[in-house]
Amino acid sequence: MMIFMLAAAMTIAMLIATAFGIHHEAQRVRMEDRDDRFTPFGRS
């Protein structure tokens, strides 16, 4: 029973870490897109 509880806890922790990582990556991409769009004088 203890192994089952540890496996369940590890699974939940991995799901939370994955969701956090995806959210963080999406924010980073959004900020890069925003930086590209609003650069003064444009880029060539």
N, CA, C and O of each residue as an XYZ file, in Angstrom:
176
protein
N       0.822     -1.202      0.000
C       0.000      0.000      0.000
C       0.869      1.270      0.000
O       0.533      2.271     -0.633
N       1.981      1.198      0.720
C       2.846      2.379      0.790
C       3.473      2.678     -0.586
O       3.618      3.842     -0.960
N       3.835      1.644     -1.323
C       4.405      1.842     -2.655
C       3.374      2.501     -3.568
O       3.715      3.385     -4.355
N       2.122      2.077     -3.466
C       1.057      2.680     -4.274
C       0.907      4.163     -3.951
O       0.756      4.978     -4.860
N       0.945      4.522     -2.671
C       0.811      5.929     -2.272
C       2.006      6.750     -2.763
O       1.836      7.883     -3.215
N       3.204      6.189     -2.677
C       4.381      6.904     -3.176
C       4.302      7.093     -4.691
O       4.643      8.160     -5.202
N       3.858      6.072     -5.400
C       3.723      6.178     -6.851
C       2.679      7.234     -7.220
O       2.879      8.012     -8.153
N       1.577      7.257     -6.492
C       0.540      8.255     -6.763
C       1.064      9.666     -6.483
O       0.807     10.588     -7.256
N       1.793      9.832     -5.385
C       2.354     11.148     -5.048
C       3.358     11.596     -6.103
O       3.371     12.764     -6.492
N       4.194     10.679     -6.565
C       5.171     11.027     -7.605
C       4.468     11.390     -8.910
O       4.886     12.321     -9.599
N       3.414     10.671     -9.252
C       2.671     10.966    -10.478
C       2.048     12.354    -10.405
O       2.124     13.123    -11.363
N       1.441     12.669     -9.285
C       0.825     13.994     -9.120
C       1.892     15.085     -9.169
O       1.680     16.130     -9.784
N       3.033     14.852     -8.527
C       4.108     15.842     -8.546
C       4.627     16.062     -9.971
O       4.914     17.194    -10.358
N       4.744     15.000    -10.737
C       5.215     15.138    -12.120
C       4.202     15.886    -12.982
O       4.588     16.689    -13.832
N       2.919     15.633    -12.772
C       1.890     16.355    -13.526
C       1.922     17.844    -13.203
O       1.804     18.679    -14.099
N       2.082     18.176    -11.931
C       2.155     19.583    -11.530
C       3.405     20.235    -12.130
O       3.340     21.352    -12.644
N       4.541     19.536    -12.064
C       5.778     20.086    -12.624
C       5.656     20.285    -14.133
O       6.148     21.279    -14.668
N       5.012     19.357    -14.815
C       4.826     19.477    -16.262
C       3.934     20.671    -16.593
O       4.238     21.441    -17.504
N       2.839     20.824    -15.859
C       1.943     21.961    -16.090
C       2.667     23.278    -15.833
O       2.511     24.233    -16.593
N       3.458     23.331    -14.766
C       4.212     24.548    -14.464
C       5.224     24.843    -15.573
O       5.369     25.994    -15.985
N       5.916     23.826    -16.054
C       6.893     24.016    -17.119
C       6.257     24.504    -18.409
O       6.794     25.393    -19.069
N       5.121     23.932    -18.772
C       4.415     24.360    -19.986
C       3.953     25.810    -19.848
O       4.059     26.592    -20.793
N       3.440     26.166    -18.670
C       2.989     27.538    -18.438
C       4.167     28.516    -18.541
O       4.057     29.574    -19.162
N       5.284     28.147    -17.928
C       6.473     29.003    -17.961
C       6.984     29.180    -19.396
O       7.342     30.289    -19.793
N       7.019     28.116    -20.155
C       7.476     28.182    -21.546
C       6.535     29.040    -22.396
O       6.989     29.805    -23.247
N       5.234     28.913    -22.166
C       4.267     29.718    -22.919
C       4.447     31.201    -22.603
O       4.361     32.038    -23.501
N       4.694     31.531    -21.338
C       4.931     32.934    -20.981
C       6.186     33.464    -21.659
O       6.198     34.596    -22.144
N       7.249     32.652    -21.696
C       8.498     33.078    -22.320
C       8.291     33.354    -23.812
O       8.780     34.351    -24.342
N       7.569     32.468    -24.474
C       7.307     32.650    -25.907
C       6.450     33.886    -26.136
O       6.678     34.635    -27.086
N       5.461     34.103    -25.267
C       4.605     35.279    -25.394
C       5.417     36.556    -25.247
O       5.213     37.512    -25.995
N       6.340     36.578    -24.283
C       7.156     37.776    -24.076
C       8.091     38.015    -25.264
O       8.288     39.160    -25.672
N       8.669     36.947    -25.822
C       9.519     37.110    -27.005
C       8.713     37.653    -28.175
O       9.196     38.515    -28.910
N       7.504     37.166    -28.356
C       6.652     37.647    -29.442
C       6.319     39.120    -29.240
O       6.328     39.903    -30.189
N       6.030     39.484    -28.016
C       5.706     40.875    -27.706
C       6.927     41.765    -27.962
O       6.791     42.868    -28.492
N       8.115     41.287    -27.589
C       9.330     42.071    -27.830
C       9.562     42.267    -29.323
O       9.957     43.352    -29.751
N       9.322     41.231    -30.117
C       9.521     41.338    -31.564
C       8.545     42.339    -32.183
O       8.896     43.065    -33.113
N       7.333     42.370    -31.665
C       6.300     43.193    -32.274
C       6.511     44.679    -31.983
O       6.191     45.518    -32.825
N       7.041     45.020    -30.811
C       7.086     46.426    -30.401
C       8.496     46.994    -30.327
O       8.767     47.862    -29.497
N       9.384     46.527    -31.170
C      10.730     47.115    -31.178
C      10.690     48.442    -31.907
O      10.100     48.546    -32.982
N      11.308     49.449    -31.333
C      11.323     50.752    -32.024
C      12.191     50.694    -33.268
O      13.216     50.012    -33.273
N      11.807     51.384    -34.303
C      12.520     51.505    -35.571
C      12.567     50.190    -36.364
O      13.193     50.139    -37.423
N      11.941     49.167    -35.886
C      11.884     47.914    -36.638
C      13.229     47.224    -36.739
O      14.263     47.767    -36.351
N      13.186     46.018    -37.270
C      14.419     45.257    -37.513
C      14.496     44.901    -38.979
O      13.476     44.738    -39.648
N      15.718     44.783    -39.474
C      15.827     44.397    -40.875
C      16.215     42.953    -41.051
O      16.346     42.482    -42.181
